[in-house]
Amino acid sequence: MITKEDKQLIEKAKALVDAKDIRGGAIKEVGCVLVTEKGKMFSGVSLDLVCGIGFCAEHTAISQMITQTDETHIKTIVATNKEEAIPPCGRCRELMNILDAKNMDTMVIIADDKKVKLRELLPFAWEVE
């Protein structure tokens, strides 16, 4: 069930979206906000660039978390385009899994009215030792 706090995260992520075409692709088509286990919030935007050198908004937010804290466990994460919350791509799902095994219990907001645990989106996750 989506909570009031989840709705606020969705709105914060939507506010980051300001899609712009640039010389090498497009930026800010997707926004992401995550909350760590300790309650810190991080955000990021997507870079869809030529030659595959861009990355997802989730990657940006996660890299902010890693840069600014020693945390690796994500409590809740959401990515949105301008209209709605969207599920993370497979690469983002695996990134969360590989970063911390506890992230399989991360709550992922996949629509404006639905959230699930990462394990539901990644039933056959890589096992990393």
C-alpha positions in Angstrom: 0.0 0.0 0.0 1.3 3.4 -0.9 1.7 5.7 2.1 1.7 9.5 2.4 5.5 9.4 2.6 5.6 7.3 -0.6 3.4 9.9 -2.4 5.8 12.6 -1.2 8.8 10.6 -2.6 7.0 10.2 -5.9 6.4 14.0 -6.1 10.0 14.7 -5.3 11.2 12.4 -8.0 8.7 14.0 -10.5 10.0 17.4 -9.6 13.5 16.4 -10.8 12.3 15.5 -14.3 13.1 18.3 -16.7 13.8 16.5 -20.0 16.2 18.2 -22.3 17.7 17.2 -25.6 21.4 17.8 -25.7 24.1 17.3 -28.3 24.8 13.8 -27.3 21.3 12.6 -26.3 18.8 13.5 -23.6 19.1 14.3 -19.9 16.7 14.4 -17.0 14.0 12.2 -18.6 13.7 10.3 -15.3 14.1 11.4 -11.7 14.8 9.1 -8.7 14.6 9.5 -5.0 15.8 6.9 -2.4 15.7 6.8 1.3 18.4 4.8 3.2 17.8 2.5 6.1 19.0 5.4 8.4 16.5 7.8 6.8 18.8 9.9 4.6 17.4 10.9 1.2 19.3 11.0 -2.1 18.2 11.9 -5.6 19.4 11.6 -9.2 18.4 12.0 -12.8 19.0 10.0 -16.0 21.5 10.6 -18.7 20.5 8.9 -22.0 23.6 9.5 -24.1 25.2 8.2 -27.3 27.6 5.3 -27.2 25.9 3.9 -24.1 27.8 6.2 -21.7 24.7 7.4 -19.9 23.0 5.9 -16.9 19.8 5.6 -15.1 18.4 8.0 -12.5 18.6 5.2 -9.9 22.4 4.9 -10.6 22.8 8.6 -9.9 20.9 8.5 -6.6 22.7 5.3 -5.5 26.1 6.8 -6.3 25.2 9.9 -4.3 24.4 7.7 -1.4 27.7 5.8 -1.7 29.6 9.0 -2.1 28.1 10.8 0.9 27.6 8.0 3.4 28.9 4.6 4.3 25.4 3.1 3.8 24.5 0.5 1.2 21.0 -0.5 2.4 18.1 1.3 0.6 14.8 1.3 2.5 12.6 2.8 -0.3 13.3 3.9 -3.9 11.2 5.4 -6.7 11.9 6.5 -10.2 9.5 8.6 -12.3 9.0 10.2 -15.6 7.0 13.5 -15.6 3.7 11.6 -15.4 4.1 8.6 -13.2 6.3 6.3 -11.1 8.0 3.6 -13.2 9.7 0.3 -12.3 13.5 0.1 -12.4 15.3 -1.6 -15.4 17.0 -4.9 -14.9 20.5 -3.2 -14.6 19.2 -1.0 -11.7 17.6 -4.0 -10.0 20.9 -6.0 -10.1 22.8 -2.9 -8.9 20.7 -2.8 -5.8 21.1 -6.5 -5.2 24.8 -6.6 -5.7 25.3 -3.5 -3.5 23.8 -5.1 -0.4 21.9 -8.4 0.0 19.5 -6.6 2.4 18.3 -4.6 -0.6 16.3 -7.6 -1.7 13.8 -6.3 0.9 14.0 -2.7 -0.4 10.5 -1.3 -1.1 10.4 -0.3 -4.8 7.6 2.0 -5.8 6.7 0.8 -9.3 3.6 2.8 -10.0 1.8 5.7 -8.4 -0.4 3.2 -6.5 1.9 0.2 -6.1 5.1 -0.8 -4.3 6.8 -4.2 -4.0 10.0 -5.6 -2.5 13.0 -5.8 -4.9 12.9 -9.6 -4.5 9.6 -9.6 -6.4 11.1 -7.8 -9.3 14.3 -9.9 -9.3 13.3 -13.5 -8.5 16.5 -15.0 -10.0 19.0 -12.5 -8.7 22.7 -13.1 -9.0 24.3 -14.7 -6.0 27.4 -12.7 -5.1 29.9 -13.9 -2.5 
